[in-house]
Amino acid sequence: VEHMLAEQNLGTFGHMMTKAYELLKQDSDLLARERRHARFILIDEFQDANFVQVKILELLAPGECNVFAVGDPDQSIYQFRGASSEAFGLFRRHFQNAKPLVLGKNRRSTTPILKCAFALIQKNPPVFPPGDAVSYKRTPLVSARDEAADGEVPTNGGASSPRASVTAVTWRDRALEATDVVTSIRQKQRQLRCEWKDFAVLYRNHLNRDDVVKELAIRGIPFAIENMDVLDTPQVRDLLACLGAVVSPSDGASLFRVAALPQFGIDPEKLRSAMRSAAKESTLASILPQIPNGSMVLQSLEGARQEIQRLKAKSRAALQVLIDRFFLDRSSPLLKAVLEFVAAWEKKPVTTTGEIGELLEYLEYFREARGIVPMTTQEENAVRLMTAHGVKGLEFNHVYIIRANSNSFPCAYHEPLVEFPPELRDPDSMALEEGKALHEQEERRLFYVAMTRARDSLTMYAKQGTGKDTTPAGFLRDLLKDASVTPCLQRRDAKPFQVDLFAGEELAIISPSNTAAWLNLDPGIDLNAKLSATAVEAYELCPLQFKLEREWKIPREVPAAMQYGAAMHRVLRTYYDAVRFGRTITDDEVIQLFREDLAGARLEDQYQYELYEKQGIEQLRDFLSLARRVVQPQVLNTEQWFTIRIGEATVNGRVDRMDQTSPGRVAIVDYKTGKPRSQEDADESLQLSIYALAAQNTWGVTADRLMFYNLEDNSSVHTTRSEGQLEEARAKVEDVAHKIAAGKFPAKTGFHCFMCPYRNLCPATEKQLYVVQPVKKAAGRAN
């Protein structure tokens, strides 16, 4: 990647800092010029500085200089991009004569808010370690507002009689949180006669806001969501589906969504029936003409394709064509946000053609990188909803923090996939603590930032604890048990919904998509027929994805990795069939068989094809070299199919290889062409358990050894199954079969959603945009 960027004279956000540092360090003339321009340096929000930025400051301000750095180490919340509260220590070591000045007055918040915030952040370690030359010690901030209101300097770091403007609201039923938040906002707005823009709802994760958004819309309260990603709204998904179907008619998921647009009037039952009965290799484009109005979908796409070609339209203009041709709402702020995003993308240096094929490829990478396309709001007087990171630098009269409990806010700690070796770090860049402790401190600082955005009132919501201690797990538990803030912090339970007699508006959903309704239809067929280990695991991963694959059979492109794996399996079958029947087969013959098989897969990406060909040849040569040095197994069969009954379920499968180890006993081998499987994988594999059951029930033998053979590194992991473990496997299959028979197909969202081929169809990951509409008032006059 670095080489590619250098070739095109491009850089990342990080390069703006690292390259600047390298230039200043290597070019003495440039450094001298910049120093002359930077006689006085003021750094604001210094706690957000990262290591490289501090090193740049060192270069610009050597020796005697005028540097003024302002910041709060307790508000350092950007560790994920390199910022650290350790920046202050680094600053102190470089500018040893710097005079620390403590700004002890807060001109925003009231004393109760400041006291509670201090009680929270005080749980973090001192900013400077004991024995440090800096005498700074964290102390409660003084409320300048309360000081002015009292007419005298308050004692104990706050007002003489603190008002209880901080509230902890606990709930057991999650539905109560949103209703209580919105009820409280409505009541405060009426009582204080303030504006909607005086309120903010803060959260750790975007997913936490959905219930509050819906409740605000139901009550007719205007709201604005910061950084709302429009890519997962049904309107934008419809537009991008049109784009995908125009670029590639074989894109089954996109074509399916286009067919669901209301103007085509497709009968979903007839489409589903046609898709079920179609041949395995059929495309959706070949199925649509078989049902009423299906040809109209294809004709509309072809007409759009021809118009885009005739106009030689780049991506933004092509999207305009699609909006018009498919009768999408061109006034929608969601579609406008996409058009603005694409217009900006067309001007990027990385964009080569600006055509729709390139745009689709870019969007795929953009989503993988967790990019968002935000919708800008036109509503200024509205309740603001944003993350705790997004609210940094802002303030509101009334702040609500939701989901303030463990695993939400603070969020759970996850071990890094790759730990940067301490030996390679600059000593100045290393924090005093690492890992989980550092994560908890960062989360506490983030919560502190959220608390201190409030001017007049702060309300925090969390789920009640379980067991004897009903205080919420997490930061609120610490606060509620802290006697020093008892006069400032009150606790109450969330209140159930009360009808708002004064609400003059009702909820409306913009442009509901037919796709969700189609996918929520009852299956109409027995999806339990012929389960497999893969099917059971697919159901456990996401029941809705299982339903889509079995019920609709939406054609999708077979991943290259699967085609490569299938080619390797077929070649190994040929090799071990030769071993089984005593036929001679040379290494070159095996390699040639693989070349021919992979060529038949017709991978579209030539570079990808060449990589898989090279990888397969290397793996096969290593495998054959090892196989010919050891005693050949007594192969009983290869690629052998089986069907067994487990409870009421029929389970199918295919064993890659079965070797006889002794009379009545076998070893079962399963080849893996992807990431090598571990011992834990083998021990917990449902697939191997089902193979062991099949050995008993189908062939009347005992599998005393079960093996994953990893072709990537020619390693193998062995395991066995006890009768108890086999019973657990039976129970798992029966449980899944029972749920399928009961029609339970909820979507199970998670990280796997980003790799799901049906992501842009899934109702569970779809974000509705709610709007407020006036209620139609009945005519007549009340008596």
RATA-V778761 format. One line per field, one symbol per residue. ss: DSSP state (@ for helix, = for strand, . for the rest). phi: phi as a letter, one per 20 degrees, with the letter a starting at -180 (. if undefined). Layout:
BEGIN
ss = ???
phi = ???
END
This chain:
BEGIN
ss = .@@@@@@.....@@@@@@@@@@@@@@.@@@@@@@@@@..====..@@@.=@@@@@@@@@@.....====...@@@...@@@.=...@@@@@@@@..........==....@@@@@@@@@@@....................==@@@@@@@...............======..@@@@@@@@@@@@@@@@@@@...@@@=====..@@@@@@@@@@@@@@...===...=@@@.@@@@@@@@@@@@@@....@@@@@@@@..@@@...@@@@@@@@@@......@@@@@.....@@@@@@@@@@@@@@@@@@...@@@@@@@@@@@.......@@@@@@@@@@@@@@.........@@@@@@@@@@@@@.....=........=====........======....................@@@..@@@.....@@@@@@@@@@@@@@@@@..==========...........@@@@@@..@@@...=====...........=====....@@@@@@...........=.@@@@@@@@@.@@@@@@@@@@.......@@@@@@@@@@@@@@@@@@@@@@.....@@@@@@@@@@@@@@@....@@@@@@@@@@@@@@@@@@@@@@......=============..==============..========......@@@@@@.@@@@@@@@@@@@@@..=========....=====...@@@@@@@@@@@@@@@@@@@.........@@@@@.......@@@....=====.........
phi = .gfffffeldbegffgeffffffffedffffffffffdfccddelffefdgffffffgffcelfbdccddacfedecdgfdofbffgffffffedfefefceeeddddeeggffffffgffffffgfdfgnfffefcfcffeffffffffmbffelmaffcfeeedcdddbdegffffffgffffffffffeleefffdcddbecgffegffgfffffemefbcdflfeefdeffffffffgfffffcgefffffffffefffemfefffffffffeffgefeffeegfecgmfffffffffffffffffelffffffffffgffdleffefffffffffffffffefffeedmefffffffffffffemfcdfdeeeeeebfedbffffegndbbfcdcddlecgmcbfffecfffceffgfeefgfeeffccmffffffffffffffffeeeedbccddbfffemfeefffoffffffeeffdgfeddcbefeffcfefefdbcfcdflfefgffffeffgnceeeflebgffffffffagffgfffeeelffbffggffffffffffffffffffffdmeebeffffffffgfffffflffefffffffffffffffffffffffedfffefeacleebccdcmeedddabefbcdedagnccdddceceeggeeffgffdffgfffffffffeedmcdeebdcedeffcldccdbccefffffffgfffffffffffemecffderffffdffdgedfffeededecdcfffeffocfe
END
